[in-house]
Amino acid sequence: MATVFSGLSALVIDDVADDGEVIRVLARTQDVPVPCPICGVPTGKVHGYHGRTVADVPVDGRLVVVNVQVRRLVCPVLDCRRQTFREQVPGLLERLQRRTTRLSSQVSGVVKELCGRAAARLTRTLAVPVSYATALRILRRIPVPTVRIPRVIGVDDFALRRRHRYATIIIDAETGERIEVLPDREAATLETWLRGKRGIEVVCRDGSATYAEAIRRALPDAVQVSDRWHLWRNLCDKVLAEVRAHAPCWATVNPPRPGGIREQTTRERWHKVHTLLDSGVGLLDCSRRLNLALNTVKRYARIPEPPADRIAPRYRPTLVDPYRDHLRRRRSENPAVPVTHLLHEIRERGYTGSANLLVRYLNQGRAEGDRPVTTPRRLARHLLTRPEHLWTKDTALLGLLTTACPEMTALTRLTGEFAALLTPAQANDNKLTQWITTARASDLPHLHSFCNGLELDRAAVNASLTLPWSNGRTEGVNTRTKKIMRQMHGRAGFDLLRHRILLR
């Protein structure tokens, strides 16, 4: 008894009955004086008895129901506003509740994590069944923790309905605690919340001009810190645009794969489509004449000139790769050499693969010449990756392509220098000024627009490069907020969503 029902130690247990799926506990309160809830004078004079039925934590997978006999006591003070009162059991029973305090705490933990219907399904498995409506009522009764206004906050938006409705979340940038959730991302809403909160010294945000204006109006002395991840992402977009703009230059370094079939077909299709369009033929009629899909015709119609990009086939390593040089030499000496002879020769050298694998290898043209040049997106990815994280072949390809184009050489150098600035240091603001001057002197127009964006928010950018604060914690909170929204499937309103976010 003392072990299984230790949580009921504040009561006197008279009997325990086994009713199959339910265990019933008969108990009563202890005969000790209880203070009056109004005047606080203790009393033990009994006016009558009442019965309460409450559920307790399950035992052996079965529901536990406690029938408690509580006393109605008489207050000894004659002029007290409460002549009689029903005693409570602090820490065990709460007024008007049908569950013990410890069971309510467990159910609250479940509904806080799972919300309505999912919580109802789990509580049935835990032998403390509640309906989804009850789960929501329990969730709404959980008080939101009171959080002090911190010194450093993070502000970011998240989508309630993508491209239509957005909300704003405010957190403590040092601890990650949620402070407030605002129903929109308007400057006036954020400004109203920030006004009067003089304890805020640093505000971390993204590049939003709306948030920047609201912070400037409400907290003119606060330091605004731009998010370093967004700075890097903006640079990545500009680098990709520059790589695409100079594709005709660096794409000529490697010879095309034998025959150049794909590139030639692309150019021929482009000329056919534009010839028909220039003569007044519609898109649908053009697709019928050329026997092409309508979307393919539309794609070629949007391109102002034939694409110069060469798309590299994605080859996986095979057992034939170690014998590539031998195959290349033999086919250059005798282009008509039979495949069976080649198979016999490489098997003597240790080849263990099949004949079909060798045939496919030769038909793909992998034995002749180097692989064609990579795509602009892949080249930009190599250029933006840390050099120590690249494979040896990727490093060699990157060096080959960047040295073939002076603009790519300058772009590689400038990208590396800006990446070094993203590690906060005291002198980074001066280094950024030098970097902007160098970037504007280069022939990279897309990088010029990136520099213009930095200058528009220069104070916040300087703070992000010199101070240790960032908006990373806020982005993490937004990721967990998306999980909460997926659980709710958009069926609840903003008030319940805000309640769940602030409880996390």
C-alpha positions as CSV (number, residue, x, y, z in Angstrom):
1,M,0.0,0.0,0.0
2,A,2.7,2.5,1.0
3,T,4.6,1.8,-2.3
4,V,1.8,1.5,-4.8
5,F,-0.3,4.4,-3.4
6,S,2.5,6.5,-2.1
7,G,0.9,9.5,-3.8
8,L,-2.1,9.2,-1.6
9,S,-0.2,9.5,1.7
10,A,-2.1,12.6,2.6
11,L,-5.2,10.5,3.0
12,V,-6.2,7.6,5.2
13,I,-6.8,4.6,3.0
14,D,-9.6,2.3,4.4
15,D,-9.9,-0.3,1.6
16,V,-8.8,-1.2,-1.9
17,A,-11.2,-3.1,-4.2
18,D,-10.5,-4.8,-7.5
19,D,-13.3,-4.3,-10.0
20,G,-11.6,-5.8,-13.0
21,E,-10.6,-3.0,-15.3
22,V,-10.8,-0.4,-12.4
23,I,-9.1,-0.4,-9.0
24,R,-11.2,1.5,-6.4
25,V,-9.6,3.1,-3.4
26,L,-11.8,4.0,-0.4
27,A,-10.1,6.8,1.6
28,R,-10.9,9.7,3.9
29,T,-9.1,12.8,5.0
30,Q,-7.1,13.0,8.2
31,D,-8.6,14.2,11.5
32,V,-6.5,17.3,11.8
33,P,-7.4,21.0,12.1
34,V,-7.7,22.9,8.8
35,P,-7.4,26.7,8.5
36,C,-10.4,28.6,7.2
37,P,-9.9,29.8,3.6
38,I,-11.2,33.3,4.5
39,C,-9.8,34.2,8.0
40,G,-7.2,31.5,8.3
41,V,-8.2,30.3,11.8
42,P,-7.7,26.5,12.1
43,T,-10.7,24.4,13.1
44,G,-11.5,20.7,13.5
45,K,-15.2,21.0,14.2
46,V,-17.1,18.9,11.7
47,H,-20.4,20.1,10.3
48,G,-20.9,17.1,7.9
49,Y,-19.3,14.8,5.3
50,H,-19.1,14.8,1.5
51,G,-17.9,12.3,-1.0
52,R,-15.5,13.1,-3.9
53,T,-14.6,10.7,-6.7
54,V,-11.3,11.4,-8.4
55,A,-9.1,9.5,-10.8
56,D,-5.4,8.7,-9.9
57,V,-2.5,7.5,-11.9
58,P,-3.1,4.0,-13.3
59,V,-1.7,0.9,-11.6
60,D,-0.8,-2.3,-13.6
61,G,-2.4,-0.7,-16.7
62,R,-5.7,-0.2,-15.0
63,L,-7.6,3.0,-14.1
64,V,-7.5,3.9,-10.4
65,V,-10.5,5.6,-8.9
66,V,-10.3,7.2,-5.4
67,N,-13.5,7.7,-3.4
68,V,-12.6,10.3,-0.8
69,Q,-14.7,11.3,2.2
70,V,-14.0,14.9,3.0
71,R,-15.3,17.0,5.9
72,R,-17.3,20.1,5.9
73,L,-15.9,22.2,8.8
74,V,-17.3,25.0,10.9
75,C,-15.3,28.2,11.2
76,P,-14.9,29.3,14.9
77,V,-15.0,33.0,14.1
78,L,-18.6,34.2,14.3
79,D,-18.3,37.2,12.0
80,C,-16.4,35.2,9.3
81,R,-18.0,35.4,5.8
82,R,-17.7,31.6,5.5
83,Q,-19.5,29.8,8.4
84,T,-18.8,26.4,6.9
85,F,-16.3,25.2,4.3
86,R,-15.2,22.0,2.6
87,E,-11.7,21.0,3.3
88,Q,-9.2,20.6,0.5
89,V,-6.0,18.4,0.3
90,P,-3.2,20.6,-0.9
91,G,-0.9,18.9,-3.3
92,L,-3.4,16.1,-4.0
93,L,-6.9,17.4,-4.7
94,E,-7.8,20.7,-6.3
95,R,-11.1,22.4,-6.0
96,L,-13.7,21.2,-8.6
97,Q,-11.2,18.8,-10.2
98,R,-11.9,15.1,-11.0
99,R,-8.3,14.1,-11.1
100,T,-5.5,14.1,-8.6
101,T,-2.8,16.7,-9.0
102,R,-0.2,14.2,-10.1
103,L,-2.5,12.7,-12.7
104,S,-3.5,16.2,-14.0
105,S,0.3,16.9,-14.3
106,Q,0.8,13.8,-16.4
107,V,-2.2,14.5,-18.7
108,S,-1.1,18.1,-19.1
109,G,2.3,16.9,-20.2
110,V,0.7,14.7,-22.9
111,V,-1.7,17.3,-24.2
112,K,1.1,20.0,-24.3
113,E,3.1,17.8,-26.6
114,L,0.3,16.3,-28.7
115,C,-2.6,18.7,-28.4
116,G,-6.2,17.3,-29.1
117,R,-6.9,14.1,-30.9
118,A,-3.4,12.6,-30.8
119,A,-3.4,13.2,-27.0
120,A,-6.8,11.6,-26.7
121,R,-5.6,8.5,-28.5
122,L,-2.5,8.2,-26.3
123,T,-4.3,8.7,-23.0
124,R,-6.6,5.8,-23.9
125,T,-3.5,3.6,-24.3
126,L,-2.2,4.9,-20.9
127,A,-5.5,3.9,-19.2
128,V,-6.5,7.6,-18.4
129,P,-8.9,8.3,-21.3
130,V,-9.9,11.8,-22.1
131,S,-11.8,13.2,-25.1
132,Y,-10.1,15.6,-27.6
133,A,-12.3,18.4,-26.3
134,T,-11.2,17.7,-22.7
135,A,-7.6,17.6,-23.9
136,L,-8.0,21.1,-25.5
137,R,-9.6,22.4,-22.3
138,I,-6.7,21.0,-20.2
139,L,-4.2,22.6,-22.7
140,R,-5.8,26.0,-22.5
141,R,-5.8,25.8,-18.6
142,I,-2.0,25.4,-18.6
143,P,-0.7,28.8,-17.7
144,V,1.8,30.4,-20.0
145,P,5.1,30.9,-18.2
146,T,6.0,34.5,-17.3
147,V,9.3,35.4,-19.1
148,R,11.3,38.5,-18.2
149,I,12.2,40.9,-21.0
150,P,15.7,39.9,-21.9
151,R,18.6,42.0,-23.0
152,V,19.0,40.3,-26.4
153,I,15.9,39.2,-28.5
154,G,15.4,37.5,-31.8
155,V,12.6,38.5,-34.2
156,D,11.4,36.5,-37.2
157,D,8.3,35.8,-39.2
158,F,6.7,32.4,-40.0
159,A,3.9,31.5,-42.4
160,L,0.4,30.8,-41.1
161,R,-0.7,30.3,-44.7
162,R,2.2,30.6,-47.1
163,R,2.2,33.7,-49.3
164,H,-1.0,34.9,-47.6
165,R,-0.7,35.2,-43.8
166,Y,2.3,35.5,-41.6
167,A,3.0,35.9,-37.9
168,T,5.9,37.2,-35.9
169,I,7.7,35.3,-33.1
170,I,9.9,37.0,-30.5
171,I,12.4,34.9,-28.4
172,D,15.2,35.4,-26.0
173,A,18.2,35.1,-28.3
174,E,20.5,33.9,-25.4
175,T,18.3,31.1,-24.0
176,G,15.8,30.4,-26.8
177,E,12.8,31.0,-24.6
178,R,9.6,32.2,-26.4
179,I,8.5,35.6,-25.3
180,E,5.6,36.6,-27.5
181,V,3.8,35.6,-30.8
182,L,2.3,38.5,-32.8
183,P,-0.6,37.9,-35.2
184,D,1.0,39.5,-38.2
185,R,4.3,40.9,-39.4
186,E,3.3,44.6,-39.8
187,A,5.7,47.3,-38.5
188,A,3.0,48.9,-36.3
189,T,2.3,45.6,-34.5
190,L,5.9,45.0,-33.6
191,E,6.5,48.7,-32.7
192,T,3.5,48.6,-30.3
193,W,4.9,45.6,-28.5
194,L,8.5,47.0,-28.3
195,R,7.5,50.4,-26.9
196,G,8.4,50.8,-23.3
197,K,10.7,47.8,-23.1
198,R,13.9,49.7,-22.4
199,G,15.7,46.6,-21.2
200,I,16.2,45.4,-24.7
201,E,19.7,46.3,-25.9
202,V,20.2,44.0,-29.0
203,V,17.6,42.9,-31.6
204,C,18.6,40.1,-34.0
205,R,16.5,40.0,-37.2
206,D,16.7,39.1,-40.9
207,G,17.0,41.6,-43.7
208,S,13.4,42.8,-43.4
209,A,13.1,46.5,-43.8
210,T,9.7,46.4,-42.0
211,Y,11.2,45.0,-38.8
212,A,14.1,47.4,-39.1
213,E,11.9,50.4,-39.2
214,A,9.7,49.2,-36.3
215,I,12.8,48.6,-34.1
216,R,14.3,52.0,-35.0
217,R,11.1,53.8,-34.0
218,A,10.4,51.9,-30.8
219,L,14.0,51.3,-29.6
220,P,16.2,53.9,-31.2
221,D,19.1,53.0,-28.9
222,A,19.0,49.3,-29.5
223,V,21.6,47.6,-31.7
224,Q,20.1,45.8,-34.7
225,V,22.0,42.6,-35.8
226,S,21.4,41.2,-39.3
227,D,21.3,37.5,-39.6
228,R,24.6,36.1,-41.1
229,W,22.8,33.1,-42.7
230,H,20.7,35.4,-44.8
231,L,23.8,37.4,-45.8
232,W,25.4,34.2,-47.0
233,R,22.2,33.1,-48.8
234,N,22.0,36.4,-50.7
235,L,25.6,36.0,-51.7
236,C,25.0,32.5,-52.9
237,D,22.1,33.7,-55.2
238,K,24.4,36.4,-56.7
239,V,27.3,33.9,-57.2
240,L,25.0,31.5,-59.1
241,A,23.8,34.4,-61.3
242,E,27.4,35.4,-62.1
243,V,28.3,31.8,-62.9
244,R,25.4,31.5,-65.3
245,A,26.2,34.8,-66.9
246,H,29.8,33.7,-67.6
247,A,28.9,30.1,-68.7
248,P,29.9,30.8,-72.4
249,C,33.4,31.5,-71.1
250,W,34.2,28.7,-68.7
251,A,32.0,26.1,-70.5
252,T,34.5,25.9,-73.4
253,V,37.3,24.6,-71.3
254,N,36.5,20.9,-71.6
255,P,35.6,19.4,-75.0
256,P,32.1,18.0,-75.3
257,R,31.5,14.3,-75.1
258,P,31.9,12.4,-78.3
259,G,29.6,13.6,-81.0
260,G,28.1,16.4,-78.9
261,I,24.7,14.9,-79.6
262,R,22.8,16.5,-76.7
263,E,24.2,20.0,-77.2
264,Q,23.6,19.8,-81.0
265,T,20.0,18.6,-80.5
266,T,19.3,21.4,-78.1
267,R,20.5,24.0,-80.5
268,E,18.6,22.5,-83.4
269,R,15.3,22.4,-81.4
270,W,15.8,26.0,-80.2
271,H,16.2,27.2,-83.9
272,K,13.2,25.2,-85.1
273,V,11.0,26.5,-82.3
274,H,12.0,30.2,-82.8
275,T,11.7,29.9,-86.6
276,L,8.1,28.8,-86.3
277,L,7.3,31.3,-83.7
278,D,8.8,34.1,-85.7
279,S,6.6,33.1,-88.7
280,G,3.5,33.4,-86.5
281,V,2.9,29.8,-85.6
282,G,1.3,29.3,-82.1
283,L,2.8,27.3,-79.3
284,L,0.3,24.4,-79.6
285,D,0.7,24.2,-83.4
286,C,4.4,24.4,-83.0
287,S,4.5,21.4,-80.6
288,R,2.4,19.4,-83.0
289,R,4.6,20.1,-86.0
290,L,7.8,19.4,-84.2
291,N,6.4,16.4,-82.3
292,L,7.4,17.9,-78.9
293,A,5.6,18.3,-75.7
294,L,3.9,21.7,-75.2
295,N,5.9,22.4,-72.0
296,T,9.2,21.7,-73.9
297,V,8.2,24.2,-76.6
298,K,7.3,26.8,-73.9
299,R,10.7,26.3,-72.3
300,Y,12.6,26.9,-75.6
301,A,10.3,29.9,-76.4
302,R,11.3,31.6,-73.1
303,I,15.0,31.2,-73.8
304,P,16.3,34.3,-75.8
305,E,19.3,32.4,-77.2
306,P,20.5,28.8,-77.5
307,P,21.7,27.6,-74.1
308,A,25.4,27.3,-73.8
309,D,25.4,25.0,-70.7
310,R,26.6,21.5,-71.1
311,I,24.9,19.0,-68.9
312,A,27.1,16.3,-67.5
313,P,25.8,12.8,-67.3
314,R,25.7,11.4,-63.8
315,Y,28.0,8.3,-63.9
316,R,28.4,6.0,-61.0
317,P,31.8,4.4,-60.5
318,T,32.1,1.0,-62.2
319,L,34.5,-2.0,-62.4
320,V,35.6,-0.8,-65.8
321,D,37.1,2.6,-64.5
322,P,40.6,1.2,-63.6
323,Y,41.0,0.0,-67.2
324,R,39.9,3.2,-68.9
325,D,43.3,4.2,-70.1
326,H,44.0,0.8,-71.7
327,L,40.6,0.9,-73.5
328,R,41.2,4.4,-74.7
329,R,44.7,3.5,-76.1
330,R,43.4,0.3,-77.8
331,R,40.4,2.1,-79.4
332,S,42.6,4.9,-80.7
333,E,45.0,2.4,-82.2
334,N,42.3,0.3,-83.8
335,P,38.8,1.9,-83.7
336,A,37.3,-1.4,-85.1
337,V,38.7,-3.6,-82.3
338,P,36.0,-6.1,-81.2
339,V,34.6,-5.8,-77.8
340,T,35.3,-9.5,-77.1
341,H,39.0,-8.8,-77.6
342,L,38.9,-5.8,-75.2
343,L,37.0,-8.0,-72.7
344,H,39.6,-10.7,-72.9
345,E,42.5,-8.2,-72.5
346,I,41.1,-6.4,-69.4
347,R,40.2,-9.8,-67.8
348,E,43.8,-10.8,-68.0
349,R,44.5,-7.5,-66.1
350,G,42.1,-8.4,-63.3
351,Y,38.7,-7.2,-64.6
352,T,35.9,-9.2,-62.8
353,G,32.8,-7.5,-64.3
354,S,30.4,-8.7,-67.0
355,A,30.5,-8.2,-70.8
356,N,27.3,-6.2,-70.7
357,L,28.9,-3.7,-68.3
358,L,31.8,-3.2,-70.6
359,V,29.4,-2.7,-73.6
360,R,27.4,0.0,-71.8
361,Y,30.6,1.7,-70.7
362,L,31.8,1.9,-74.3
363,N,28.4,3.0,-75.7
364,Q,28.2,5.8,-73.2
365,G,31.5,7.2,-74.6
366,R,33.2,7.0,-71.2
367,A,36.4,5.5,-72.7
368,E,37.0,8.5,-74.9
369,G,37.9,12.0,-73.6
370,D,37.2,13.6,-70.3
371,R,33.7,14.1,-68.9
372,P,32.0,17.3,-70.2
373,V,32.0,20.5,-68.1
374,T,29.7,20.7,-65.1
375,T,26.4,22.7,-64.9
376,P,26.4,26.3,-63.5
377,R,24.5,25.2,-60.4
378,R,27.1,22.5,-59.6
379,L,30.0,24.9,-60.3
380,A,28.5,27.5,-58.0
381,R,28.1,24.8,-55.3
382,H,31.8,23.9,-55.6
383,L,32.7,27.5,-55.5
384,L,30.7,28.1,-52.3
385,T,31.9,25.0,-50.5
386,R,34.8,25.1,-48.1
387,P,37.9,23.9,-50.0
388,E,38.7,21.3,-47.4
389,H,35.3,19.7,-47.9
390,L,35.7,19.2,-51.6
391,W,36.7,15.9,-53.3
392,T,40.1,16.0,-55.1
393,K,38.4,15.7,-58.5
394,D,36.0,18.6,-57.6
395,T,38.9,20.7,-56.5
396,A,40.8,20.1,-59.8
397,L,37.7,20.8,-61.8
398,L,37.0,24.0,-59.9
399,G,40.6,25.2,-60.5
400,L,40.4,24.4,-64.2
401,L,37.2,26.3,-64.7
402,T,38.0,29.4,-62.6
403,T,41.4,29.9,-64.2
404,A,39.8,29.8,-67.7
405,C,37.7,32.9,-66.9
406,P,39.2,36.0,-65.2
407,E,35.8,36.9,-63.8
408,M,35.4,33.5,-62.2
409,T,38.9,33.9,-60.6
410,A,37.8,37.2,-59.1
411,L,34.5,35.7,-58.0
412,T,36.2,32.8,-56.2
413,R,38.6,35.1,-54.4
414,L,35.8,37.5,-53.3
415,T,33.5,34.7,-52.1
416,G,36.3,33.2,-50.0
417,E,37.0,36.6,-48.4
418,F,33.4,37.2,-47.6
419,A,33.0,33.8,-46.1
420,A,35.9,34.6,-43.7
421,L,34.1,37.7,-42.6
422,L,31.1,35.6,-41.4
423,T,33.2,34.6,-38.3
424,P,32.6,37.5,-36.0
425,A,35.7,39.6,-35.1
426,Q,36.2,43.2,-34.1
427,A,37.9,44.4,-37.3
428,N,35.4,42.8,-39.7
429,D,33.5,46.1,-40.3
430,N,36.7,47.7,-41.8
431,K,37.4,44.6,-43.8
432,L,33.9,44.7,-45.1
433,T,34.5,48.2,-46.4
434,Q,37.6,47.0,-48.3
435,W,35.7,44.0,-49.6
436,I,32.9,46.2,-51.0
437,T,35.4,48.5,-52.7
438,T,37.2,45.5,-54.3
439,A,33.9,43.9,-55.4
440,R,32.7,47.1,-57.0
441,A,35.9,47.5,-58.9
442,S,35.5,44.0,-60.5
443,D,33.4,43.3,-63.6
444,L,30.7,41.4,-61.6
445,P,27.4,43.3,-61.9
446,H,25.4,40.8,-59.8
447,L,27.9,41.2,-57.0
448,H,27.5,45.0,-57.3
449,S,23.8,44.7,-56.5
450,F,24.7,42.6,-53.5
451,C,27.0,45.3,-52.3
452,N,24.2,47.9,-52.7
453,G,22.0,45.7,-50.4
454,L,24.8,45.6,-47.8
455,E,25.1,49.4,-47.8
456,L,21.3,49.9,-47.3
457,D,21.5,48.0,-44.0
458,R,25.2,48.6,-43.2
459,A,24.9,49.2,-39.5
460,A,23.1,45.9,-38.9
461,V,25.5,44.1,-41.2
462,N,28.5,45.5,-39.3
463,A,26.9,44.3,-36.0
464,S,26.4,40.8,-37.4
465,L,30.0,40.6,-38.5
466,T,31.5,41.9,-35.2
467,L,29.0,40.7,-32.5
468,P,28.4,37.1,-31.4
469,W,24.6,37.3,-31.7
470,S,22.6,35.8,-34.6
471,N,19.1,34.8,-35.5
472,G,20.0,31.1,-35.4
473,R,17.9,30.3,-32.3
474,T,14.9,32.0,-33.8
475,E,15.2,29.9,-37.0
476,G,15.3,26.8,-34.8
477,V,12.1,27.9,-33.0
478,N,10.4,28.5,-36.3
479,T,11.3,24.9,-37.3
480,R,9.7,23.6,-34.2
481,T,6.7,25.9,-34.8
482,K,6.2,24.2,-38.2
483,K,6.0,20.9,-36.4
484,I,3.3,22.2,-34.1
485,M,1.3,23.5,-37.1
486,R,1.6,20.2,-38.9
487,Q,0.2,18.5,-35.8
488,M,-2.8,20.9,-35.7
489,H,-3.4,20.7,-39.5
490,G,-4.7,24.3,-39.5
491,R,-7.9,23.3,-37.6
492,A,-7.3,25.6,-34.6
493,G,-7.1,29.4,-34.4
494,F,-4.2,31.7,-33.8
495,D,-4.9,31.8,-30.0
496,L,-4.3,28.1,-29.6
497,L,-1.3,28.1,-31.8
498,R,0.2,31.0,-29.8
499,H,-0.6,29.2,-26.5
500,R,1.3,26.0,-27.7
501,I,4.3,28.0,-29.0
502,L,4.7,29.8,-25.7
503,L,4.4,26.6,-23.7
504,R,7.3,24.9,-25.5
